[in-house]
C-alpha cells in the first residue's frame, strides 16, 4: 500500500465524512424528513461516526503509522460509510448506498493490496454500478430525490457506464488520454450534484461533489507535514517550527470537535441544554481548519495561519464555557497563548493572551447564563487564567530562545561544514595531481610486477605440476615406479609395494629385473631399450612378476620414457596393474570352452577336434571310437536327485580315466554320454578295452550305495577307417552301435555293422511304431518345471518337459524314445507337437487373465526345418500370443549341423517375439563360438557348475565369469540343478538372474 498513491482517495473520503458529519450535527433540521426519515433518530450518532472516520483517516494520512496499524485504521474508517450506506438504502437511496458501500470496500482493499492509483478505480466502479442501476432498473429508484431527473435516467445510466469503464481502464489508456478520461469522469458527479441539490438531498450533494472534485485534482495531495516540510532545509527555523506546531494544532482541534460531537451524541435530547453553542463550536473549528488549509494557497505563512486557528479555537472554547464540558475545555485556554509564544515570541504570546481574555469577557457579557454567578467568580477566574497564561508565555519564550540558539548553532555548523567541503575540494585537486604522479609510478611498478608474476607463474606451474605428479604417484590405485636407465628402481609408490608384498621404501634401489619372472626378463629388457633408443614411443606388455613370498603375479606393465628439455633420456615411468584375476578368469573361460566342468573331461567340441586331428594324422592310420551311455541314468536322477546323478558321473569319469590308463582320450559328450578315442588299435584291442570299461563300471556302481546295483553302461564301437573317414560319420556310427547295445539290454558293447542284426532292426522299428502311434493318438503330455526369478523372488516362467504316455498310462522319459525318433526322422513332428501344445497352454492361461511364459526345447533338426518359422508364425497369429511368452531352448549337446541356418532361424523367430535360450551352457560344444553367432537372450548354466557351487571356489569364479560375460552382452542367466537354499544364496551373490531345479520345484502340472 502506497500512502502517496492513495492520498487522493483518502482526501475525498475525509471530505465526505467530515462535511457530512458536520452538516448532520450542525444543521439536522435542513435534512427533509421524507428522504432522511430512517436517519432522524440517529442523526447525532451518525454525525459522530462520520467525524470519527474522517478524523481517523486524516491522522492516518498525516502521521503515516506502521502498515499493520494503518490497515485497521482504514477498517475503522470504513465502518461509518458502511452504516451510512445501509441507512441511505432504507430511504430508497440506492445510488448513494452503492457509492458509500464501494468507498468503504475501497478503503479496506487498499489496506491489503498494492494499487498505484486507487481513486480512479473506486470512482470507476461507483459510476459503472450507478450507471447500471440507472439504465437497467430505473423503477427500483423510488427515492423522491430522483424525481427531477427521472425522464433522463437511461441517458444518465449510459453516461455512467461509459465514464466508469473509461476510469476502470485508465491504466491501459495512453498518457495523453488519461486527463480527458478524468475530466469526462466528472460529468456524472456534476449531474448528480445538481439533481440532489434540487431535491434537498444534502448528503448526496456532498458525496458527488467530493467525487467530482477528486477527478479534477492534479496529482496526489501530500500530508500537511509533507507539504510544509518539503524544503525545510532552506526555510527560517521559526517558520519550520510554526509549520510543525500548526500540524499538531489542527489534529488537536479535530479531536476537540470529535469530543464535543461524541458527548452531544451521548446526551441525545439533552444536548441542546447541556451543550449550548455546540453546533457553533463545530462550525468555528471546521471553518478554522478550512482557513488554515486554504490560507496556504493564499500565500499566508504558517505562523499567521496558526494564529488564526488559535484565535478561532479561543472563541470556540469561550462559547462552550456555558456548557457542561467547560471544566474540560477551560485548561486549554492558557495553552493557546503559550503555543502563540512558541512561534511568535513573547509579544505574540501576550497578544494572543489578551485576545483570549477579551473573548472571555465578551462571551460573559453577551451570552446568556443559565444560572447567574457572582462577578467575583469571573474576575478571579480571569486573573487566574491571565497569571497561568503569562507564566506559560514566559516558559514558551524561553523554550523558543533555546530553539533559536540551537538553530543558530546548526547554521554555524552548516557554514563550517561548507568551508570544510571547500577545503576538501582543494585537497582533492592536490590528490588528483599526486594521483597522476602515482599512476606513472604504478605503471612502472606494474611492468616490474608483471615480469615478476610471469616468473612466479612459471615457478608455480612447475610446483603445481610436481604436486600433481606427487599426488597421482602416491595415491594411484595401481603400481607406479620411476626406473633409471640401468633399470634400477629409483622410487616406487605404496600401491606397488603392497602389490608385491614389500614394506614402503624397500623397492628403492632394487633392479626392475629382480621383481620380474626370469622367463619374461629378457623380453622386458629388450622393449625398454627400444623405448630408450627412440624405436618406440612407449610400450605395454603383460608379464609375470614375483611376489615377495615367491608366488607369481600376472601384471600389465606400461612404460614411458621421460626426457630432459634437450631430448636426452632421463628415466622411465612404469605403471604396473595386477591382472592376475583377469588372466585366471580368461584361463577358466578357455578351459570352459574345451572341458566339461562337472567331470573335468574334454567337452564335445574339443573331442570333435581331437577326432578330426587323429583322422588327419598319417601316424595314426587306424583307431577306434567308443560311445558310452549309462543305462537307466534318468532313473537315478529321478529317484535320487540330480546331485546323486552328478556325483555318479564324476566318479565314473574318474574310473574310466583310470581304466583307460593313457591309451586314449576321453570326453563327456553331453548328459550321461561319453566318448573315448583310442588311436592305433584294431577291433580286438577295442573290444578288450570295452570289456575292461564294462567291468570297471559294473564293479564301481555296485560299491556306491546311493545308486542301484543294476545301473550299467552301454558301449558302441566304430573303427576307422573301416566305419568312416570323417568325424561326423564315425561319431554317427559309434552312436548307432551304442543304441544297438542299449536296445539289446544294456551292460554290453556292440561294434558298428553296416547291416544291423534283425533284432536291432526290429527294436528300432518297434520304437518308431510306438512314437507314430503316440503322435496319432495324442499320447504325449507336457510337464512344467518352474523357473524362479531371483531378483523378484517369484516364479516368472516354466520349462515345458515332454513325456510320452504308454498304453498302460506310464510316463516314458525322453531319453528312451528320442534317440529312436531322431533316427526315424520324427523329431520335426514331435517338435511341432510340443510347440503347438505350449501355444495352446499360453493362450488358455491368457484367456483366464494369467500371463505366463513357457520354454520349449528344440532339437538340432528343428532349427534346420524350413517349415518351422511359418508354423510358429501361424500359431502366434492364431492364438494372439503375447511377445516373449513363447521361448525356445537350444541344448548345448544338440547337434547343430548348419550354424548359419540355425542363426537365421533364431533371428526370424526372435523377430516374431520369441526369445531363445542356450541350454547346458559350458557342457557341450564350444559355447563362446555359438554364443557369438546365435542371437540368444538367455544362458542356462549347466548343472555341473551349480551342484557344488557353495563349496567349490572354482565353480564360483566360473559362474561369476559367465554372468559378467552375459551381462556385457545383455543376456540373462538361469542356473540349473539348484538343490538347496545355500545354492540359491550363492547364486544371488554371483548375480545370476533366475534358478531352476528340484529345490525350486519339480516338473508337474501348471499350478492353479
QUIBELGI-V82281 format. One record per run of one state. SS is the DSSP state (h for helix, s for strand, l for the rest). FROM is the first residue (numbers start at 1). LEN is the number of residues. Records with the same first field share a line. If there is no record, write none. Layout:
SS = FROM-LEN ; FROM-LEN
This chain:
l = 1-2 ; 27-1 ; 31-2 ; 41-2 ; 64-3 ; 91-3 ; 113-5 ; 137-1 ; 141-3 ; 169-1 ; 173-2 ; 200-2 ; 217-7 ; 229-3 ; 235-2 ; 275-3 ; 298-4 ; 323-3 ; 367-8 ; 476-3 ; 485-3 ; 493-1 ; 501-10 ; 517-1 ; 533-5 ; 547-5 ; 564-5 ; 579-1 ; 596-6 ; 603-1 ; 617-6 ; 631-2 ; 641-1 ; 661-4 ; 671-2 ; 680-3 ; 703-10 ; 721-6 ; 744-4 ; 752-6 ; 777-3 ; 790-4 ; 806-5 ; 813-1 ; 825-2 ; 848-6 ; 859-1 ; 864-4 ; 880-6 ; 892-7 ; 912-3 ; 922-5 ; 934-4 ; 942-1 ; 946-7 ; 969-3 ; 976-5 ; 991-3 ; 996-8 ; 1005-4
h = 3-24 ; 28-3 ; 33-8 ; 43-21 ; 67-24 ; 94-19 ; 118-19 ; 138-3 ; 144-25 ; 170-3 ; 175-25 ; 202-15 ; 224-5 ; 232-3 ; 237-38 ; 278-20 ; 302-21 ; 326-41 ; 375-101 ; 494-7 ; 512-4 ; 518-15 ; 580-15 ; 604-13 ; 633-8 ; 642-19 ; 683-20 ; 727-17 ; 758-19 ; 814-11 ; 827-21 ; 860-4 ; 868-12 ; 899-13 ; 927-7 ; 943-3 ; 953-16 ; 981-10
s = 479-6 ; 488-5 ; 511-1 ; 516-1 ; 538-9 ; 552-12 ; 569-10 ; 595-1 ; 602-1 ; 623-8 ; 665-6 ; 673-7 ; 713-8 ; 748-4 ; 780-10 ; 794-12 ; 811-2 ; 854-5 ; 886-6 ; 915-7 ; 938-4 ; 972-4 ; 994-2 ; 1004-1
